[in-house]
Amino acid sequence: MNSSRPASSADARRYPRCRASGFALIEVGLGLLIVVLAAMLVFDLLGHVQQHRRRSRFIADLRTFAAAFERYAQQHDGGFPASTNDASLSADLENLLKATNWHKGSPFGGTYGWVASDQAGPPADASSRDHGGAITLTAFAPDFPLTLSHRDLLAVDAALDDGDPATGRFRTGFNGWPVYLVGENR
């Protein structure tokens, strides 16, 4: 017999180098499973990082807008503007908001608007009495749907306010959409 393979199992024990080399199907499958699990962990981590960035940008936007509306009130003897959206800003407000994300919308979709305190409805608690108005986030733009989850809402509320979306300066308003109260007596 001129074959290079051992003829029997006894020969295979005598010639260990002659056993089949390479990876068994189980080893390949296990390696692939490890790679897939590692990729899933990386994608999950990247998703959390991206969501954290969106929340941080949203919080920064709300603070920037609140400062602009409060600056407007200072320039107009304590008077806040009438209700508006991004399409009907006064020239003074336009100037204060031109370097912000007001016209771009939020990182969670939707569009920003301003509701004067006389149109914002009755306050839900004593902490919101006598506010100047509210920055709102609405989902009326079908091309820019609002994707703010309840988890995001709670995280933003905890960072900005009291952690309860039913009370405080940051809360839910119409349709459960976020509202950020602005003014002296919050």
KAFENVEN-V242693 format. One record per residue. N is the residue number from 1. SS is DSSP state (alpha for helix, beta for strand, coil for the rest). PSI is psi as a letter, one per 30 degrees, with the letter a starting at -180 (none if undefined). NEAR is the number of other ideal C-beta (glycine too) atoms within 10 Angstrom. Layout:
BEGIN
N/SS/PSI/NEAR
N/SS/PSI/NEAR
END
This chain:
BEGIN
1/coil/k/5
2/coil/g/3
3/coil/k/6
4/coil/f/7
5/coil/k/11
6/coil/k/14
7/coil/f/9
8/coil/l/8
9/alpha/f/8
10/alpha/e/9
11/alpha/e/11
12/alpha/e/14
13/alpha/e/10
14/alpha/f/10
15/coil/i/12
16/alpha/f/7
17/alpha/f/5
18/alpha/f/12
19/coil/l/10
20/coil/k/7
21/coil/l/6
22/coil/a/6
23/coil/k/10
24/coil/l/9
25/alpha/e/7
26/alpha/e/8
27/alpha/e/10
28/alpha/e/11
29/alpha/e/11
30/alpha/e/12
31/alpha/e/11
32/alpha/e/10
33/alpha/e/10
34/alpha/e/10
35/alpha/e/10
36/alpha/e/10
37/alpha/e/10
38/alpha/e/10
39/alpha/e/10
40/alpha/e/10
41/alpha/e/10
42/alpha/e/10
43/alpha/e/10
44/alpha/e/10
45/alpha/e/10
46/alpha/e/10
47/alpha/e/10
48/alpha/e/10
49/alpha/e/10
50/alpha/e/11
51/alpha/e/16
52/alpha/e/12
53/alpha/e/11
54/alpha/e/17
55/alpha/e/20
56/alpha/e/14
57/alpha/e/14
58/alpha/e/23
59/alpha/e/17
60/alpha/e/13
61/alpha/e/21
62/alpha/e/22
63/alpha/e/13
64/alpha/e/16
65/alpha/e/20
66/alpha/e/20
67/alpha/e/13
68/alpha/e/21
69/alpha/e/23
70/alpha/e/17
71/alpha/e/13
72/alpha/e/21
73/alpha/e/18
74/alpha/e/10
75/alpha/f/11
76/coil/h/12
77/coil/h/6
78/coil/g/11
79/coil/k/12
80/coil/l/21
81/coil/l/18
82/coil/l/13
83/coil/k/17
84/beta/l/15
85/beta/a/15
86/coil/f/16
87/coil/f/8
88/coil/h/13
89/coil/k/18
90/coil/l/13
91/alpha/e/7
92/alpha/e/14
93/alpha/e/19
94/alpha/e/13
95/alpha/e/12
96/alpha/f/21
97/alpha/g/20
98/coil/e/11
99/coil/g/9
100/coil/a/15
101/coil/g/16
102/coil/e/24
103/coil/f/13
104/coil/f/12
105/coil/l/18
106/coil/l/22
107/coil/f/20
108/coil/g/22
109/coil/a/15
110/coil/l/21
111/beta/l/20
112/beta/l/22
113/beta/l/20
114/beta/k/27
115/beta/j/21
116/beta/l/16
117/coil/e/19
118/coil/f/10
119/coil/f/11
120/coil/f/20
121/coil/l/12
122/coil/k/6
123/coil/k/15
124/coil/f/14
125/coil/l/12
126/alpha/f/9
127/alpha/f/16
128/alpha/g/21
129/coil/k/13
130/coil/h/11
131/coil/l/19
132/coil/f/23
133/beta/a/24
134/beta/k/28
135/beta/k/22
136/beta/l/20
137/beta/j/22
138/beta/l/19
139/coil/h/17
140/coil/f/13
141/coil/j/12
142/coil/f/6
143/coil/f/6
144/coil/i/15
145/coil/l/11
146/coil/k/19
147/coil/g/13
148/coil/j/22
149/coil/l/10
150/alpha/e/10
151/alpha/e/10
152/alpha/e/18
153/alpha/e/19
154/alpha/e/13
155/alpha/e/18
156/alpha/e/23
157/alpha/e/22
158/alpha/e/14
159/alpha/e/14
160/alpha/f/18
161/coil/b/18
162/coil/g/15
163/coil/g/14
164/coil/j/13
165/coil/f/20
166/coil/f/10
167/coil/l/17
168/coil/a/19
169/coil/e/20
170/beta/k/24
171/beta/l/23
172/beta/k/16
173/coil/b/19
174/alpha/k/11
175/alpha/g/9
176/alpha/g/12
177/coil/k/17
178/beta/k/26
179/beta/k/24
180/beta/j/26
181/beta/k/25
182/beta/k/24
183/coil/l/20
184/coil/e/11
185/coil/i/11
186/coil/none/15
END
